[in-house]
Structure formats: structure tokens, C-alpha cells
Amino acid sequence: MAFKPLHDRVLVRRVESEEKTKGGLIIPDSAKEKPSEGEVVSVGEGARKDSGELIAPAVKAGDRILFGKWSGTEVKLDGEDLLIMKESDILGIIA
């Protein structure tokens, strides 16, 4: 299924967190937090100013991003868990 976010919304795939700590301890699934890092899958056309002028999004498909812990709405598309969030929920792009 093809999905295109509208306006300033972004479709994000969470990046899985590490299975082990730096010291080598394995983290069980019950103790893991959902990662706040993801990869942008697709981006809407951008927000609009009051004048109607389009503001282009700062992120693009393929960017690796950080977002807030409670950001976005979880959706399931083609059996895959994804997030839809506003571009303003994105904290930054990982270079």
C-alpha cells in the first residue's frame, strides 16, 4: 500500500535499539524502551503560511532522525509498525 503523508506530517520507521549494553549485558524485551530514533519513510508537501505560501519540509525520505518519547501516532501499514508525526515533533537529523 502506498501512503503519502499530508501537509507537514512525516512517516517514520523506528530504528531498533541495541540488544546489549556497553558492558555486554543482554537487555530483555520487557526492559527495553521504545527507541526515539527513526528513519523517515516519506514526507508531506510541507506546511503553509497564512499567506498560502508553502514552507518546504526540512527532512526528506531516508534521513535518520531523533524524536520525542511521546511523539507521533502509531499505525500499521502492510504489516509494519510505523509512526506518523508532525515535522515539529522531530528534534533533529542525525548526520
PDB file of N, CA, C and O in Angstrom:
ATOM      1  N   MET A   1       0.837  -1.170   0.000  1.00  0.00           N
ATOM      2  CA  MET A   1       0.000   0.000   0.000  1.00  0.00           C
ATOM      3  C   MET A   1       0.893   1.248   0.000  1.00  0.00           C
ATOM      4  O   MET A   1       1.813   1.359   0.810  1.00  0.00           O
ATOM      5  N   ALA A   2       0.623   2.149  -0.879  1.00  0.00           N
ATOM      6  CA  ALA A   2       1.369   3.406  -0.936  1.00  0.00           C
ATOM      7  C   ALA A   2       0.699   4.393   0.014  1.00  0.00           C
ATOM      8  O   ALA A   2      -0.527   4.500   0.039  1.00  0.00           O
ATOM      9  N   PHE A   3       1.493   5.106   0.785  1.00  0.00           N
ATOM     10  CA  PHE A   3       0.970   6.077   1.740  1.00  0.00           C
ATOM     11  C   PHE A   3       1.772   7.355   1.624  1.00  0.00           C
ATOM     12  O   PHE A   3       3.001   7.326   1.686  1.00  0.00           O
ATOM     13  N   LYS A   4       1.093   8.472   1.457  1.00  0.00           N
ATOM     14  CA  LYS A   4       1.736   9.784   1.344  1.00  0.00           C
ATOM     15  C   LYS A   4       1.168  10.676   2.445  1.00  0.00           C
ATOM     16  O   LYS A   4      -0.023  10.986   2.425  1.00  0.00           O
ATOM     17  N   PRO A   5       2.002  11.098   3.415  1.00  0.00           N
ATOM     18  CA  PRO A   5       1.515  11.993   4.463  1.00  0.00           C
ATOM     19  C   PRO A   5       1.083  13.335   3.873  1.00  0.00           C
ATOM     20  O   PRO A   5       1.601  13.768   2.844  1.00  0.00           O
ATOM     21  N   LEU A   6       0.140  13.977   4.528  1.00  0.00           N
ATOM     22  CA  LEU A   6      -0.342  15.284   4.083  1.00  0.00           C
ATOM     23  C   LEU A   6       0.330  16.405   4.863  1.00  0.00           C
ATOM     24  O   LEU A   6       0.770  16.207   5.995  1.00  0.00           O
ATOM     25  N   HIS A   7       0.404  17.560   4.261  1.00  0.00           N
ATOM     26  CA  HIS A   7       0.885  18.802   4.869  1.00  0.00           C
ATOM     27  C   HIS A   7       2.281  18.628   5.474  1.00  0.00           C
ATOM     28  O   HIS A   7       3.217  18.247   4.771  1.00  0.00           O
ATOM     29  N   ASP A   8       2.424  18.907   6.781  1.00  0.00           N
ATOM     30  CA  ASP A   8       3.754  18.856   7.409  1.00  0.00           C
ATOM     31  C   ASP A   8       3.946  17.571   8.226  1.00  0.00           C
ATOM     32  O   ASP A   8       4.685  17.562   9.211  1.00  0.00           O
ATOM     33  N   ARG A   9       3.291  16.511   7.820  1.00  0.00           N
ATOM     34  CA  ARG A   9       3.425  15.243   8.538  1.00  0.00           C
ATOM     35  C   ARG A   9       4.501  14.366   7.887  1.00  0.00           C
ATOM     36  O   ARG A   9       4.808  14.489   6.701  1.00  0.00           O
ATOM     37  N   VAL A  10       5.063  13.471   8.723  1.00  0.00           N
ATOM     38  CA  VAL A  10       6.178  12.633   8.309  1.00  0.00           C
ATOM     39  C   VAL A  10       5.883  11.190   8.729  1.00  0.00           C
ATOM     40  O   VAL A  10       5.409  10.952   9.840  1.00  0.00           O
ATOM     41  N   LEU A  11       6.159  10.236   7.852  1.00  0.00           N
ATOM     42  CA  LEU A  11       6.012   8.817   8.152  1.00  0.00           C
ATOM     43  C   LEU A  11       7.389   8.280   8.543  1.00  0.00           C
ATOM     44  O   LEU A  11       8.348   8.413   7.784  1.00  0.00           O
ATOM     45  N   VAL A  12       7.484   7.667   9.741  1.00  0.00           N
ATOM     46  CA  VAL A  12       8.776   7.265  10.305  1.00  0.00           C
ATOM     47  C   VAL A  12       8.773   5.787  10.681  1.00  0.00           C
ATOM     48  O   VAL A  12       7.792   5.272  11.218  1.00  0.00           O
ATOM     49  N   ARG A  13       9.887   5.112  10.391  1.00  0.00           N
ATOM     50  CA  ARG A  13      10.111   3.725  10.818  1.00  0.00           C
ATOM     51  C   ARG A  13      11.094   3.775  11.982  1.00  0.00           C
ATOM     52  O   ARG A  13      12.198   4.301  11.842  1.00  0.00           O
ATOM     53  N   ARG A  14      10.693   3.225  13.137  1.00  0.00           N
ATOM     54  CA  ARG A  14      11.596   3.202  14.294  1.00  0.00           C
ATOM     55  C   ARG A  14      12.820   2.354  13.981  1.00  0.00           C
ATOM     56  O   ARG A  14      12.733   1.343  13.284  1.00  0.00           O
ATOM     57  N   VAL A  15      13.970   2.787  14.512  1.00  0.00           N
ATOM     58  CA  VAL A  15      15.211   2.030  14.393  1.00  0.00           C
ATOM     59  C   VAL A  15      15.333   1.218  15.673  1.00  0.00           C
ATOM     60  O   VAL A  15      15.212   1.764  16.769  1.00  0.00           O
ATOM     61  N   GLU A  16      15.569  -0.073  15.542  1.00  0.00           N
ATOM     62  CA  GLU A  16      15.639  -0.953  16.703  1.00  0.00           C
ATOM     63  C   GLU A  16      16.806  -0.587  17.606  1.00  0.00           C
ATOM     64  O   GLU A  16      17.886  -0.231  17.135  1.00  0.00           O
ATOM     65  N   SER A  17      16.572  -0.681  18.912  1.00  0.00           N
ATOM     66  CA  SER A  17      17.618  -0.357  19.885  1.00  0.00           C
ATOM     67  C   SER A  17      18.563  -1.540  20.059  1.00  0.00           C
ATOM     68  O   SER A  17      18.296  -2.652  19.603  1.00  0.00           O
ATOM     69  N   GLU A  18      19.662  -1.267  20.727  1.00  0.00           N
ATOM     70  CA  GLU A  18      20.691  -2.291  20.949  1.00  0.00           C
ATOM     71  C   GLU A  18      20.155  -3.419  21.833  1.00  0.00           C
ATOM     72  O   GLU A  18      19.351  -3.184  22.735  1.00  0.00           O
ATOM     73  N   GLU A  19      20.606  -4.630  21.565  1.00  0.00           N
ATOM     74  CA  GLU A  19      20.221  -5.801  22.351  1.00  0.00           C
ATOM     75  C   GLU A  19      21.090  -5.959  23.592  1.00  0.00           C
ATOM     76  O   GLU A  19      20.703  -6.645  24.538  1.00  0.00           O
ATOM     77  N   LYS A  20      22.268  -5.326  23.597  1.00  0.00           N
ATOM     78  CA  LYS A  20      23.204  -5.450  24.711  1.00  0.00           C
ATOM     79  C   LYS A  20      23.631  -4.071  25.191  1.00  0.00           C
ATOM     80  O   LYS A  20      23.609  -3.096  24.440  1.00  0.00           O
ATOM     81  N   THR A  21      24.025  -4.013  26.471  1.00  0.00           N
ATOM     82  CA  THR A  21      24.599  -2.781  26.994  1.00  0.00           C
ATOM     83  C   THR A  21      26.063  -2.719  26.586  1.00  0.00           C
ATOM     84  O   THR A  21      26.599  -3.684  26.040  1.00  0.00           O
ATOM     85  N   LYS A  22      26.716  -1.584  26.849  1.00  0.00           N
ATOM     86  CA  LYS A  22      28.137  -1.467  26.524  1.00  0.00           C
ATOM     87  C   LYS A  22      28.973  -2.467  27.306  1.00  0.00           C
ATOM     88  O   LYS A  22      30.037  -2.883  26.848  1.00  0.00           O
ATOM     89  N   GLY A  23      28.495  -2.855  28.485  1.00  0.00           N
ATOM     90  CA  GLY A  23      29.208  -3.822  29.312  1.00  0.00           C
ATOM     91  C   GLY A  23      28.968  -5.267  28.897  1.00  0.00           C
ATOM     92  O   GLY A  23      29.591  -6.173  29.452  1.00  0.00           O
ATOM     93  N   GLY A  24      28.076  -5.505  27.930  1.00  0.00           N
ATOM     94  CA  GLY A  24      27.835  -6.849  27.415  1.00  0.00           C
ATOM     95  C   GLY A  24      26.603  -7.538  27.972  1.00  0.00           C
ATOM     96  O   GLY A  24      26.339  -8.690  27.628  1.00  0.00           O
ATOM     97  N   LEU A  25      25.831  -6.855  28.835  1.00  0.00           N
ATOM     98  CA  LEU A  25      24.620  -7.459  29.379  1.00  0.00           C
ATOM     99  C   LEU A  25      23.511  -7.436  28.330  1.00  0.00           C
ATOM    100  O   LEU A  25      23.328  -6.437  27.635  1.00  0.00           O
ATOM    101  N   ILE A  26      22.780  -8.528  28.220  1.00  0.00           N
ATOM    102  CA  ILE A  26      21.664  -8.606  27.274  1.00  0.00           C
ATOM    103  C   ILE A  26      20.434  -7.992  27.927  1.00  0.00           C
ATOM    104  O   ILE A  26      20.098  -8.310  29.068  1.00  0.00           O
ATOM    105  N   ILE A  27      19.768  -7.112  27.193  1.00  0.00           N
ATOM    106  CA  ILE A  27      18.577  -6.420  27.696  1.00  0.00           C
ATOM    107  C   ILE A  27      17.337  -7.209  27.268  1.00  0.00           C
ATOM    108  O   ILE A  27      17.117  -7.393  26.071  1.00  0.00           O
ATOM    109  N   PRO A  28      16.512  -7.684  28.229  1.00  0.00           N
ATOM    110  CA  PRO A  28      15.292  -8.404  27.856  1.00  0.00           C
ATOM    111  C   PRO A  28      14.261  -7.461  27.238  1.00  0.00           C
ATOM    112  O   PRO A  28      14.270  -6.262  27.517  1.00  0.00           O
ATOM    113  N   ASP A  29      13.370  -7.999  26.397  1.00  0.00           N
ATOM    114  CA  ASP A  29      12.359  -7.179  25.727  1.00  0.00           C
ATOM    115  C   ASP A  29      11.505  -6.385  26.708  1.00  0.00           C
ATOM    116  O   ASP A  29      11.121  -5.251  26.423  1.00  0.00           O
ATOM    117  N   SER A  30      11.205  -6.982  27.872  1.00  0.00           N
ATOM    118  CA  SER A  30      10.350  -6.307  28.849  1.00  0.00           C
ATOM    119  C   SER A  30      11.002  -5.066  29.444  1.00  0.00           C
ATOM    120  O   SER A  30      10.299  -4.188  29.944  1.00  0.00           O
ATOM    121  N   ALA A  31      12.326  -4.971  29.403  1.00  0.00           N
ATOM    122  CA  ALA A  31      13.044  -3.828  29.983  1.00  0.00           C
ATOM    123  C   ALA A  31      13.411  -2.770  28.960  1.00  0.00           C
ATOM    124  O   ALA A  31      13.882  -1.693  29.325  1.00  0.00           O
ATOM    125  N   LYS A  32      13.203  -3.061  27.690  1.00  0.00           N
ATOM    126  CA  LYS A  32      13.577  -2.105  26.637  1.00  0.00           C
ATOM    127  C   LYS A  32      12.551  -0.990  26.535  1.00  0.00           C
ATOM    128  O   LYS A  32      11.351  -1.211  26.693  1.00  0.00           O
ATOM    129  N   GLU A  33      13.046   0.209  26.269  1.00  0.00           N
ATOM    130  CA  GLU A  33      12.167   1.321  25.945  1.00  0.00           C
ATOM    131  C   GLU A  33      12.058   1.408  24.431  1.00  0.00           C
ATOM    132  O   GLU A  33      12.964   1.002  23.704  1.00  0.00           O
ATOM    133  N   LYS A  34      10.939   1.942  23.972  1.00  0.00           N
ATOM    134  CA  LYS A  34      10.811   2.138  22.531  1.00  0.00           C
ATOM    135  C   LYS A  34      11.842   3.172  22.100  1.00  0.00           C
ATOM    136  O   LYS A  34      12.003   4.202  22.755  1.00  0.00           O
ATOM    137  N   PRO A  35      12.532   2.904  21.013  1.00  0.00           N
ATOM    138  CA  PRO A  35      13.565   3.853  20.584  1.00  0.00           C
ATOM    139  C   PRO A  35      12.962   5.177  20.130  1.00  0.00           C
ATOM    140  O   PRO A  35      11.851   5.223  19.601  1.00  0.00           O
ATOM    141  N   SER A  36      13.712   6.247  20.346  1.00  0.00           N
ATOM    142  CA  SER A  36      13.270   7.567  19.902  1.00  0.00           C
ATOM    143  C   SER A  36      14.099   7.998  18.696  1.00  0.00           C
ATOM    144  O   SER A  36      14.300   9.186  18.444  1.00  0.00           O
ATOM    145  N   GLU A  37      14.567   7.008  17.970  1.00  0.00           N
ATOM    146  CA  GLU A  37      15.344   7.238  16.760  1.00  0.00           C
ATOM    147  C   GLU A  37      14.633   6.523  15.622  1.00  0.00           C
ATOM    148  O   GLU A  37      14.088   5.436  15.814  1.00  0.00           O
ATOM    149  N   GLY A  38      14.635   7.125  14.442  1.00  0.00           N
ATOM    150  CA  GLY A  38      13.950   6.502  13.326  1.00  0.00           C
ATOM    151  C   GLY A  38      14.476   6.956  11.988  1.00  0.00           C
ATOM    152  O   GLY A  38      15.348   7.819  11.885  1.00  0.00           O
ATOM    153  N   GLU A  39      13.905   6.334  10.956  1.00  0.00           N
ATOM    154  CA  GLU A  39      14.252   6.677   9.575  1.00  0.00           C
ATOM    155  C   GLU A  39      12.997   7.200   8.893  1.00  0.00           C
ATOM    156  O   GLU A  39      11.935   6.582   8.980  1.00  0.00           O
ATOM    157  N   VAL A  40      13.114   8.323   8.221  1.00  0.00           N
ATOM    158  CA  VAL A  40      11.988   8.927   7.520  1.00  0.00           C
ATOM    159  C   VAL A  40      11.664   8.075   6.292  1.00  0.00           C
ATOM    160  O   VAL A  40      12.530   7.824   5.454  1.00  0.00           O
ATOM    161  N   VAL A  41      10.410   7.636   6.197  1.00  0.00           N
ATOM    162  CA  VAL A  41       9.953   6.825   5.064  1.00  0.00           C
ATOM    163  C   VAL A  41       9.399   7.728   3.969  1.00  0.00           C
ATOM    164  O   VAL A  41       9.753   7.583   2.799  1.00  0.00           O
ATOM    165  N   SER A  42       8.536   8.653   4.348  1.00  0.00           N
ATOM    166  CA  SER A  42       8.017   9.627   3.376  1.00  0.00           C
ATOM    167  C   SER A  42       7.594  10.898   4.094  1.00  0.00           C
ATOM    168  O   SER A  42       7.368  10.902   5.304  1.00  0.00           O
ATOM    169  N   VAL A  43       7.489  11.977   3.324  1.00  0.00           N
ATOM    170  CA  VAL A  43       7.237  13.313   3.869  1.00  0.00           C
ATOM    171  C   VAL A  43       6.124  13.977   3.067  1.00  0.00           C
ATOM    172  O   VAL A  43       6.035  13.809   1.851  1.00  0.00           O
ATOM    173  N   GLY A  44       5.275  14.735   3.763  1.00  0.00           N
ATOM    174  CA  GLY A  44       4.234  15.513   3.086  1.00  0.00           C
ATOM    175  C   GLY A  44       4.846  16.695   2.344  1.00  0.00           C
ATOM    176  O   GLY A  44       6.059  16.902   2.376  1.00  0.00           O
ATOM    177  N   GLU A  45       4.001  17.458   1.681  1.00  0.00           N
ATOM    178  CA  GLU A  45       4.492  18.575   0.858  1.00  0.00           C
ATOM    179  C   GLU A  45       4.953  19.766   1.681  1.00  0.00           C
ATOM    180  O   GLU A  45       5.653  20.633   1.158  1.00  0.00           O
ATOM    181  N   GLY A  46       4.580  19.834   2.955  1.00  0.00           N
ATOM    182  CA  GLY A  46       5.001  20.931   3.822  1.00  0.00           C
ATOM    183  C   GLY A  46       3.831  21.733   4.347  1.00  0.00           C
ATOM    184  O   GLY A  46       2.701  21.592   3.879  1.00  0.00           O
ATOM    185  N   ALA A  47       4.113  22.576   5.324  1.00  0.00           N
ATOM    186  CA  ALA A  47       3.087  23.436   5.914  1.00  0.00           C
ATOM    187  C   ALA A  47       2.874  24.664   5.025  1.00  0.00           C
ATOM    188  O   ALA A  47       3.640  24.926   4.097  1.00  0.00           O
ATOM    189  N   ARG A  48       1.823  25.397   5.335  1.00  0.00           N
ATOM    190  CA  ARG A  48       1.537  26.623   4.592  1.00  0.00           C
ATOM    191  C   ARG A  48       1.482  27.800   5.549  1.00  0.00           C
ATOM    192  O   ARG A  48       0.966  27.692   6.661  1.00  0.00           O
ATOM    193  N   LYS A  49       2.024  28.933   5.096  1.00  0.00           N
ATOM    194  CA  LYS A  49       1.917  30.184   5.848  1.00  0.00           C
ATOM    195  C   LYS A  49       0.500  30.703   5.714  1.00  0.00           C
ATOM    196  O   LYS A  49      -0.277  30.200   4.903  1.00  0.00           O
ATOM    197  N   ASP A  50       0.159  31.713   6.511  1.00  0.00           N
ATOM    198  CA  ASP A  50      -1.171  32.321   6.417  1.00  0.00           C
ATOM    199  C   ASP A  50      -1.431  32.887   5.031  1.00  0.00           C
ATOM    200  O   ASP A  50      -2.577  32.964   4.590  1.00  0.00           O
ATOM    201  N   SER A  51      -0.363  33.284   4.346  1.00  0.00           N
ATOM    202  CA  SER A  51      -0.495  33.839   3.001  1.00  0.00           C
ATOM    203  C   SER A  51      -0.724  32.750   1.949  1.00  0.00           C
ATOM    204  O   SER A  51      -1.010  33.052   0.791  1.00  0.00           O
ATOM    205  N   GLY A  52      -0.596  31.480   2.360  1.00  0.00           N
ATOM    206  CA  GLY A  52      -0.776  30.383   1.420  1.00  0.00           C
ATOM    207  C   GLY A  52       0.516  29.861   0.839  1.00  0.00           C
ATOM    208  O   GLY A  52       0.522  28.853   0.133  1.00  0.00           O
ATOM    209  N   GLU A  53       1.619  30.544   1.133  1.00  0.00           N
ATOM    210  CA  GLU A  53       2.930  30.128   0.628  1.00  0.00           C
ATOM    211  C   GLU A  53       3.373  28.832   1.304  1.00  0.00           C
ATOM    212  O   GLU A  53       3.227  28.668   2.515  1.00  0.00           O
ATOM    213  N   LEU A  54       3.908  27.928   0.512  1.00  0.00           N
ATOM    214  CA  LEU A  54       4.334  26.616   1.005  1.00  0.00           C
ATOM    215  C   LEU A  54       5.696  26.711   1.703  1.00  0.00           C
ATOM    216  O   LEU A  54       6.630  27.323   1.184  1.00  0.00           O
ATOM    217  N   ILE A  55       5.794  26.095   2.892  1.00  0.00           N
ATOM    218  CA  ILE A  55       7.063  26.003   3.620  1.00  0.00           C
ATOM    219  C   ILE A  55       7.575  24.581   3.408  1.00  0.00           C
ATOM    220  O   ILE A  55       6.972  23.624   3.893  1.00  0.00           O
ATOM    221  N   ALA A  56       8.678  24.442   2.691  1.00  0.00           N
ATOM    222  CA  ALA A  56       9.210  23.115   2.373  1.00  0.00           C
ATOM    223  C   ALA A  56       9.698  22.412   3.644  1.00  0.00           C
ATOM    224  O   ALA A  56      10.245  23.063   4.535  1.00  0.00           O
ATOM    225  N   PRO A  57       9.507  21.087   3.738  1.00  0.00           N
ATOM    226  CA  PRO A  57       9.976  20.357   4.920  1.00  0.00           C
ATOM    227  C   PRO A  57      11.506  20.322   4.993  1.00  0.00           C
ATOM    228  O   PRO A  57      12.189  20.359   3.970  1.00  0.00           O
ATOM    229  N   ALA A  58      12.033  20.251   6.224  1.00  0.00           N
ATOM    230  CA  ALA A  58      13.482  20.224   6.441  1.00  0.00           C
ATOM    231  C   ALA A  58      14.039  18.807   6.351  1.00  0.00           C
ATOM    232  O   ALA A  58      15.250  18.624   6.233  1.00  0.00           O
ATOM    233  N   VAL A  59      13.158  17.799   6.405  1.00  0.00           N
ATOM    234  CA  VAL A  59      13.611  16.402   6.324  1.00  0.00           C
ATOM    235  C   VAL A  59      13.173  15.803   4.994  1.00  0.00           C
ATOM    236  O   VAL A  59      12.264  16.305   4.332  1.00  0.00           O
ATOM    237  N   LYS A  60      13.844  14.716   4.621  1.00  0.00           N
ATOM    238  CA  LYS A  60      13.477  14.009   3.385  1.00  0.00           C
ATOM    239  C   LYS A  60      13.530  12.513   3.654  1.00  0.00           C
ATOM    240  O   LYS A  60      14.094  12.082   4.660  1.00  0.00           O
ATOM    241  N   ALA A  61      12.954  11.729   2.772  1.00  0.00           N
ATOM    242  CA  ALA A  61      12.963  10.275   2.912  1.00  0.00           C
ATOM    243  C   ALA A  61      14.402   9.781   3.004  1.00  0.00           C
ATOM    244  O   ALA A  61      15.270  10.206   2.241  1.00  0.00           O
ATOM    245  N   GLY A  62      14.639   8.877   3.951  1.00  0.00           N
ATOM    246  CA  GLY A  62      15.972   8.322   4.141  1.00  0.00           C
ATOM    247  C   GLY A  62      16.753   8.980   5.264  1.00  0.00           C
ATOM    248  O   GLY A  62      17.753   8.425   5.718  1.00  0.00           O
ATOM    249  N   ASP A  63      16.319  10.169   5.731  1.00  0.00           N
ATOM    250  CA  ASP A  63      17.004  10.835   6.837  1.00  0.00           C
ATOM    251  C   ASP A  63      16.824  10.028   8.121  1.00  0.00           C
ATOM    252  O   ASP A  63      15.766   9.447   8.361  1.00  0.00           O
ATOM    253  N   ARG A  64      17.863  10.003   8.932  1.00  0.00           N
ATOM    254  CA  ARG A  64      17.808   9.363  10.248  1.00  0.00           C
ATOM    255  C   ARG A  64      17.565  10.483  11.261  1.00  0.00           C
ATOM    256  O   ARG A  64      18.297  11.472  11.284  1.00  0.00           O
ATOM    257  N   ILE A  65      16.533  10.323  12.099  1.00  0.00           N
ATOM    258  CA  ILE A  65      16.101  11.420  12.969  1.00  0.00           C
ATOM    259  C   ILE A  65      15.972  10.984  14.427  1.00  0.00           C
ATOM    260  O   ILE A  65      15.923   9.793  14.735  1.00  0.00           O
ATOM    261  N   LEU A  66      15.917  11.976  15.315  1.00  0.00           N
ATOM    262  CA  LEU A  66      15.560  11.787  16.717  1.00  0.00           C
ATOM    263  C   LEU A  66      14.235  12.495  16.942  1.00  0.00           C
ATOM    264  O   LEU A  66      14.005  13.580  16.407  1.00  0.00           O
ATOM    265  N   PHE A  67      13.359  11.875  17.739  1.00  0.00           N
ATOM    266  CA  PHE A  67      12.066  12.490  18.027  1.00  0.00           C
ATOM    267  C   PHE A  67      11.728  12.285  19.494  1.00  0.00           C
ATOM    268  O   PHE A  67      12.333  11.449  20.164  1.00  0.00           O
ATOM    269  N   GLY A  68      10.768  13.042  19.990  1.00  0.00           N
ATOM    270  CA  GLY A  68      10.360  12.970  21.384  1.00  0.00           C
ATOM    271  C   GLY A  68       9.778  11.614  21.748  1.00  0.00           C
ATOM    272  O   GLY A  68       9.257  10.896  20.895  1.00  0.00           O
ATOM    273  N   LYS A  69       9.875  11.277  23.021  1.00  0.00           N
ATOM    274  CA  LYS A  69       9.442   9.966  23.510  1.00  0.00           C
ATOM    275  C   LYS A  69       7.966   9.688  23.228  1.00  0.00           C
ATOM    276  O   LYS A  69       7.602   8.553  22.920  1.00  0.00           O
ATOM    277  N   TRP A  70       7.124  10.693  23.327  1.00  0.00           N
ATOM    278  CA  TRP A  70       5.685  10.502  23.153  1.00  0.00           C
ATOM    279  C   TRP A  70       5.194  11.061  21.816  1.00  0.00           C
ATOM    280  O   TRP A  70       3.998  11.310  21.661  1.00  0.00           O
ATOM    281  N   SER A  71       6.074  11.259  20.871  1.00  0.00           N
ATOM    282  CA  SER A  71       5.713  11.854  19.585  1.00  0.00           C
ATOM    283  C   SER A  71       5.021  10.855  18.670  1.00  0.00           C
ATOM    284  O   SER A  71       5.298   9.656  18.710  1.00  0.00           O
ATOM    285  N   GLY A  72       4.132  11.361  17.860  1.00  0.00           N
ATOM    286  CA  GLY A  72       3.549  10.590  16.775  1.00  0.00           C
ATOM    287  C   GLY A  72       2.399   9.682  17.152  1.00  0.00           C
ATOM    288  O   GLY A  72       2.090   9.470  18.325  1.00  0.00           O
ATOM    289  N   THR A  73       1.784   9.157  16.119  1.00  0.00           N
ATOM    290  CA  THR A  73       0.687   8.205  16.225  1.00  0.00           C
ATOM    291  C   THR A  73       1.130   6.910  15.573  1.00  0.00           C
ATOM    292  O   THR A  73       1.570   6.904  14.424  1.00  0.00           O
ATOM    293  N   GLU A  74       1.014   5.802  16.315  1.00  0.00           N
ATOM    294  CA  GLU A  74       1.433   4.510  15.776  1.00  0.00           C
ATOM    295  C   GLU A  74       0.382   3.991  14.799  1.00  0.00           C
ATOM    296  O   GLU A  74      -0.815   4.019  15.084  1.00  0.00           O
ATOM    297  N   VAL A  75       0.844   3.521  13.653  1.00  0.00           N
ATOM    298  CA  VAL A  75      -0.027   2.924  12.634  1.00  0.00           C
ATOM    299  C   VAL A  75       0.631   1.650  12.122  1.00  0.00           C
ATOM    300  O   VAL A  75       1.840   1.463  12.258  1.00  0.00           O
ATOM    301  N   LYS A  76      -0.178   0.783  11.536  1.00  0.00           N
ATOM    302  CA  LYS A  76       0.342  -0.445  10.939  1.00  0.00           C
ATOM    303  C   LYS A  76      -0.010  -0.417   9.453  1.00  0.00           C
ATOM    304  O   LYS A  76      -1.184  -0.441   9.083  1.00  0.00           O
ATOM    305  N   LEU A  77       1.023  -0.367   8.605  1.00  0.00           N
ATOM    306  CA  LEU A  77       0.830  -0.356   7.155  1.00  0.00           C
ATOM    307  C   LEU A  77       1.565  -1.551   6.563  1.00  0.00           C
ATOM    308  O   LEU A  77       2.760  -1.725   6.802  1.00  0.00           O
ATOM    309  N   ASP A  78       0.874  -2.358   5.807  1.00  0.00           N
ATOM    310  CA  ASP A  78       1.448  -3.559   5.193  1.00  0.00           C
ATOM    311  C   ASP A  78       2.147  -4.435   6.226  1.00  0.00           C
ATOM    312  O   ASP A  78       3.199  -5.009   5.943  1.00  0.00           O
ATOM    313  N   GLY A  79       1.567  -4.542   7.428  1.00  0.00           N
ATOM    314  CA  GLY A  79       2.120  -5.391   8.476  1.00  0.00           C
ATOM    315  C   GLY A  79       3.320  -4.794   9.197  1.00  0.00           C
ATOM    316  O   GLY A  79       3.924  -5.470  10.030  1.00  0.00           O
ATOM    317  N   GLU A  80       3.683  -3.558   8.904  1.00  0.00           N
ATOM    318  CA  GLU A  80       4.841  -2.917   9.528  1.00  0.00           C
ATOM    319  C   GLU A  80       4.368  -1.799  10.453  1.00  0.00           C
ATOM    320  O   GLU A  80       3.512  -0.998  10.080  1.00  0.00           O
ATOM    321  N   ASP A  81       4.938  -1.749  11.677  1.00  0.00           N
ATOM    322  CA  ASP A  81       4.601  -0.694  12.632  1.00  0.00           C
ATOM    323  C   ASP A  81       5.379   0.571  12.287  1.00  0.00           C
ATOM    324  O   ASP A  81       6.609   0.562  12.241  1.00  0.00           O
ATOM    325  N   LEU A  82       4.651   1.655  12.044  1.00  0.00           N
ATOM    326  CA  LEU A  82       5.257   2.939  11.683  1.00  0.00           C
ATOM    327  C   LEU A  82       4.657   4.037  12.545  1.00  0.00           C
ATOM    328  O   LEU A  82       3.686   3.810  13.266  1.00  0.00           O
ATOM    329  N   LEU A  83       5.230   5.213  12.470  1.00  0.00           N
ATOM    330  CA  LEU A  83       4.728   6.382  13.185  1.00  0.00           C
ATOM    331  C   LEU A  83       4.411   7.499  12.194  1.00  0.00           C
ATOM    332  O   LEU A  83       5.138   7.699  11.221  1.00  0.00           O
ATOM    333  N   ILE A  84       3.329   8.220  12.446  1.00  0.00           N
ATOM    334  CA  ILE A  84       3.027   9.432  11.699  1.00  0.00           C
ATOM    335  C   ILE A  84       3.132  10.571  12.701  1.00  0.00           C
ATOM    336  O   ILE A  84       2.473  10.550  13.741  1.00  0.00           O
ATOM    337  N   MET A  85       3.964  11.569  12.391  1.00  0.00           N
ATOM    338  CA  MET A  85       4.140  12.694  13.297  1.00  0.00           C
ATOM    339  C   MET A  85       4.266  13.986  12.519  1.00  0.00           C
ATOM    340  O   MET A  85       4.557  13.985  11.323  1.00  0.00           O
ATOM    341  N   LYS A  86       4.042  15.083  13.215  1.00  0.00           N
ATOM    342  CA  LYS A  86       4.259  16.393  12.607  1.00  0.00           C
ATOM    343  C   LYS A  86       5.759  16.642  12.548  1.00  0.00           C
ATOM    344  O   LYS A  86       6.509  16.146  13.389  1.00  0.00           O
ATOM    345  N   GLU A  87       6.184  17.392  11.577  1.00  0.00           N
ATOM    346  CA  GLU A  87       7.606  17.693  11.434  1.00  0.00           C
ATOM    347  C   GLU A  87       8.136  18.407  12.685  1.00  0.00           C
ATOM    348  O   GLU A  87       9.307  18.251  13.029  1.00  0.00           O
ATOM    349  N   SER A  88       7.309  19.169  13.353  1.00  0.00           N
ATOM    350  CA  SER A  88       7.745  19.891  14.551  1.00  0.00           C
ATOM    351  C   SER A  88       8.059  18.962  15.724  1.00  0.00           C
ATOM    352  O   SER A  88       8.717  19.379  16.678  1.00  0.00           O
ATOM    353  N   ASP A  89       7.594  17.694  15.668  1.00  0.00           N
ATOM    354  CA  ASP A  89       7.904  16.710  16.717  1.00  0.00           C
ATOM    355  C   ASP A  89       9.325  16.156  16.565  1.00  0.00           C
ATOM    356  O   ASP A  89       9.837  15.510  17.479  1.00  0.00           O
ATOM    357  N   ILE A  90       9.955  16.403  15.425  1.00  0.00           N
ATOM    358  CA  ILE A  90      11.309  15.903  15.169  1.00  0.00           C
ATOM    359  C   ILE A  90      12.293  16.832  15.851  1.00  0.00           C
ATOM    360  O   ILE A  90      12.246  18.048  15.665  1.00  0.00           O
ATOM    361  N   LEU A  91      13.195  16.246  16.652  1.00  0.00           N
ATOM    362  CA  LEU A  91      14.174  17.037  17.403  1.00  0.00           C
ATOM    363  C   LEU A  91      15.391  17.369  16.570  1.00  0.00           C
ATOM    364  O   LEU A  91      15.994  18.427  16.751  1.00  0.00           O
ATOM    365  N   GLY A  92      15.768  16.478  15.653  1.00  0.00           N
ATOM    366  CA  GLY A  92      16.937  16.748  14.829  1.00  0.00           C
ATOM    367  C   GLY A  92      17.253  15.608  13.876  1.00  0.00           C
ATOM    368  O   GLY A  92      16.704  14.512  13.990  1.00  0.00           O
ATOM    369  N   ILE A  93      18.148  15.886  12.931  1.00  0.00           N
ATOM    370  CA  ILE A  93      18.597  14.912  11.944  1.00  0.00           C
ATOM    371  C   ILE A  93      19.972  14.423  12.374  1.00  0.00           C
ATOM    372  O   ILE A  93      20.845  15.226  12.704  1.00  0.00           O
ATOM    373  N   ILE A  94      20.168  13.097  12.370  1.00  0.00           N
ATOM    374  CA  ILE A  94      21.456  12.515  12.718  1.00  0.00           C
ATOM    375  C   ILE A  94      22.321  12.493  11.469  1.00  0.00           C
ATOM    376  O   ILE A  94      21.944  11.899  10.459  1.00  0.00           O
ATOM    377  N   ALA A  95      23.476  13.137  11.532  1.00  0.00           N
ATOM    378  CA  ALA A  95      24.363  13.236  10.364  1.00  0.00           C
ATOM    379  C   ALA A  95      25.244  12.011  10.241  1.00  0.00           C
ATOM    380  O   ALA A  95      26.052  11.922   9.317  1.00  0.00           O
TER     381      ALA A  95
END
